[in-house]
């Protein structure tokens, strides 16, 4: 089993940046595709970004494309999400997820992922 722990959330002003980290247990994680989802107040959980096992392929939701960057460091068993040009509507709990397959999923479906972290709060003030 893989365990995921997110960190790096906090309070930032609109236009600012945050860097989120997802630390994973187990060497198998380096062979798994990763992803980020978020849950905003009063909204459903939505897809944010995905990355394949090597980091060579990425996929982003339209709402964050050009502003957020997903990356990974398999030597550290960690997936990152860099949030730039933050907007108040980006306020949400951000969840890290892992998919057993090394191949990225461009569907943005929660059902494509097998492991989930506990979430980290990102709050963007206007």
C-alpha positions as CSV (number, residue, x, y, z in Angstrom):
1,X,0.0,0.0,0.0
2,X,1.0,3.6,-0.7
3,X,0.5,6.4,1.8
4,X,0.4,10.0,0.7
5,X,0.9,13.1,2.9
6,X,0.4,16.6,1.5
7,X,2.1,19.7,2.9
8,X,2.7,23.3,2.0
9,X,-0.8,24.8,2.1
10,X,-1.4,28.1,3.7
11,X,-2.8,31.6,3.3
12,X,-1.6,33.8,0.4
13,X,-2.7,37.0,-1.3
14,X,-4.2,37.0,-4.8
15,X,-1.5,36.9,-7.3
16,X,0.9,35.1,-5.0
17,X,2.3,31.6,-5.1
18,X,2.4,28.4,-3.1
19,X,4.3,25.2,-3.5
20,X,2.6,22.0,-2.4
21,X,4.3,18.7,-1.7
22,X,3.0,15.2,-1.7
23,X,5.4,12.7,0.1
24,X,4.7,9.1,-0.6
25,X,5.8,5.9,1.1
26,X,7.1,2.9,-0.8
27,X,9.4,2.6,-3.8
28,X,6.5,1.5,-6.0
29,X,5.3,5.1,-6.0
30,X,8.0,6.0,-8.5
31,X,6.3,3.8,-11.1
32,X,2.9,5.3,-10.5
33,X,1.2,8.3,-12.2
34,X,0.3,11.1,-9.8
35,X,-2.4,13.7,-9.6
36,X,-3.8,16.6,-7.7
37,X,-7.5,17.3,-7.0
38,X,-9.1,20.1,-5.0
39,X,-12.3,20.6,-3.0
40,X,-13.6,24.1,-2.7
41,X,-16.3,25.2,-0.2
42,X,-19.7,24.4,-1.5
43,X,-18.3,22.6,-4.6
44,X,-17.5,19.1,-5.7
45,X,-14.0,17.7,-5.8
46,X,-12.4,18.6,-9.1
47,X,-9.4,17.5,-11.1
48,X,-6.4,19.9,-11.1
49,X,-3.3,18.2,-12.7
50,X,-1.8,14.8,-13.5
51,X,1.7,13.5,-14.2
52,X,3.0,10.2,-15.5
53,X,5.6,8.1,-13.8
54,X,8.7,9.8,-15.2
55,X,7.3,13.4,-15.2
56,X,7.5,13.6,-19.0
57,X,3.8,14.0,-19.5
58,X,1.4,16.3,-17.7
59,X,-2.2,17.2,-18.0
60,X,-4.0,20.2,-16.5
61,X,-7.5,21.3,-15.9
62,X,-8.4,24.3,-18.0
63,X,-9.0,26.4,-14.9
64,X,-5.4,26.2,-13.8
65,X,-3.6,25.7,-17.1
66,X,-0.7,28.2,-17.5
67,X,-0.8,29.0,-13.8
68,X,-0.1,25.7,-12.0
69,X,2.8,23.3,-12.6
70,X,2.9,19.7,-11.5
71,X,6.3,17.9,-11.2
72,X,7.9,15.0,-9.4
73,X,11.2,13.9,-7.9
74,X,11.2,10.1,-7.8
75,X,14.5,10.1,-5.8
76,X,12.5,11.8,-3.0
77,X,9.2,9.9,-3.6
78,X,7.5,13.3,-3.9
79,X,5.1,15.0,-6.3
80,X,4.8,18.7,-6.3
81,X,2.3,21.3,-7.3
82,X,3.4,24.9,-7.9
83,X,0.5,27.3,-7.7
84,X,1.2,30.7,-9.4
85,X,-0.9,33.7,-10.0
86,X,-3.4,32.5,-7.4
87,X,-7.0,33.7,-7.4
88,X,-9.5,33.7,-4.6
89,X,-11.4,31.0,-6.5
90,X,-8.4,28.7,-6.1
91,X,-9.2,28.5,-2.4
92,X,-9.7,24.8,-1.6
93,X,-8.4,21.7,0.1
94,X,-5.9,20.2,-2.2
95,X,-5.5,16.4,-2.4
96,X,-2.7,14.4,-3.8
97,X,-3.5,11.1,-5.5
98,X,-1.6,8.2,-7.1
99,X,-2.6,5.8,-9.8
100,X,-1.1,2.3,-9.9
101,X,-0.4,2.5,-13.6
102,X,2.7,4.5,-14.8
103,X,0.6,5.9,-17.7
104,X,-1.0,9.2,-17.1
105,X,-4.8,9.5,-17.2
106,X,-6.1,12.6,-19.1
107,X,-9.7,11.9,-18.0
108,X,-9.4,13.8,-14.7
109,X,-11.5,11.1,-13.0
110,X,-11.2,10.3,-9.4
111,X,-11.9,6.7,-10.2
112,X,-8.6,6.5,-12.1
113,X,-6.6,6.8,-8.8
114,X,-6.0,4.3,-6.1
115,X,-4.4,6.2,-3.3
116,X,-5.2,9.6,-1.7
117,X,-3.7,11.9,0.8
118,X,-5.5,13.7,3.6
119,X,-5.4,17.1,1.9
120,X,-3.9,20.5,2.6
121,X,-5.7,23.8,2.9
122,X,-5.0,26.6,0.4
123,X,-6.6,29.9,1.1
124,X,-6.2,32.9,-1.3
125,X,-7.3,36.3,0.0
126,X,-8.5,39.1,-2.3
